[in-house]
Amino acid sequence: MSLYSPPEIAELAISAGEKKSRMLLLPMLILGFLAGAFIAIGFLLDIRVIGTLPTEWGSFSAFLGAAVFPVGLILTIIAGGELLTGNMMTLPMALFARRIVVGAVIRNWGVITLANFAGAIAVAYFFGHVLGLTEGAFLAKTVGIAQAKVNDSFMHAFISGIGCNWLVCLGVWLGYASKDVAGKVLGIWFPVMAFVAIGFQHVVANMFVVPAAIFAGAVTWSQYLPNFVSVFLGNAAGGALFVGLAYYLAYKPQASAATAAITTATTALHHKSPLSIPPHETSLTSSVNAGESQSA
């Protein structure tokens, strides 16, 4: 079978959160920078695809942009990266399972927020501003997107953030579900495409598009700060509660059983020849023992 069951996915997500909480500072900073840059590149691709399309195309142009945006999360999960919004699901799940403490969640979120911001703003400045990829003919679209975000009320942006990370974390969840790259890509693609097409707000994506507009002189940092806070809180609620807590409560007994089964399988490996290990047992055990090398 090419998919893990939902209880197995819950255990994989909890194990991933536990591993993330124990990462050393340097890997966290590097992988966080990469994830922020990957999300920014996905947004940059979106803008380059739709930036000069005629207005008569209406919402179809938004759909085209949404269709290419998921490359950022795909790169993060498959190539490797630490993304704040994904960690807003996995670390709370590990916390609910009492495998980590609140301080570990705060440390991870704090470091990854800074690293994601560095990666996203680097793309905004060097690719968007210096190379001019978000300016010239594409400036109107860049500024229009950024101004729409910062002009939202606090509550509107907060609720939008919930919807966004509900879908993003479902994409991460489906990424954990698949045992092959093609399945992971498809699992990630559609929920992320949905949040972009709907127009929900993603705190890391905003770290790219709003500074891009700031560098062009169209938005100010003081306008950005309230948006950052509201979307951050909304994303945290969407990931931690609507995905993390919901699936933890739904699959807690089964997840415990899955943990026991995985432990039994791991123990059994020490008494078997490699040729006698069933393929499904090897796959699941290696995924958990690796702490899920895929990071999001």
C-alpha positions, 0 to 999 in steps of 0.5 A: 500500500502506497499510503499510511493510514490516518493514525499512522500519519498522526504518529509520523507528525508527532514524531516529526514535531518531536524531532524538530523541537530538538534540532540544533540552532545552525540546522534550524537557521539554514533550513528555515532560511531555505524554506522562507526562500522556497515559499518566496520563489513560489510566490514570485513565480505566481506573480510572474505568471499572472502579473501582466495578464489582462483584467478580462481574465478575471478569477481565472488568472488567480487560478493560474497563479495558484496552480504554480504557487505550491512549488514552494511547499513541495521544495520545502518538504521534499528537498528539505526545509523548516517552515513556520506554518507546517511547524504550527501543526507538528510541534503542537501535536508533539506537545499534546502527546506530552513528548515536548514542553511549551518552551520547545515550541516557543524556541522553534517557532521563534527561530524559524520565524526569523529564519523564514523571514530572512529567506523570504526577504532575501528573495524579495530584495535581490530577485524582486528589487535588484533584478526587478522581477517584482517591479516594472510591468509586474509592480502593479500586481505586486503592490496590489497584492501587498496593499490588499493584505495590509489593508485588511482589518486585524480580525479579517486577517486573523480569520483569513490566516486560520483558513490558510494554515488549515489548508497548508497543514492539510497539504503537509498532512497529505505529504506525510501520508504518501510513501512516494514522491509523486504522491507527496507532490499531489497531496501537497499541491491541491490544498496549497493551490486552494488557499492561494486561489481563495486568497487566504493569508500566509504569514511566510508568503507575506514576508515576501510580497509585503517587503517587495512592495516596501522596497518599491516605496508603496507600503511601509513597515508600520503598515506591515506589523499589524498584518504580521501579528494577525496572520501569525496568530491566525496561522497558528490557530489554523495549524495547531487547532484545526489540524493538529488538535483535531487529528490528535483527538480523533486518532489519539488511541489509534496513534498509540497503537501505531506507536506500539506496532512500530516499536514491535516492528523495530524490535523484530528487525534485530532478529530478522535477516534483511531479506526477510523483512516485509517491505511495508514494515521496513518502510514505516519503521525507517520513516519513523526512525528517521524522524521524517526527513521531510521537513515542513 
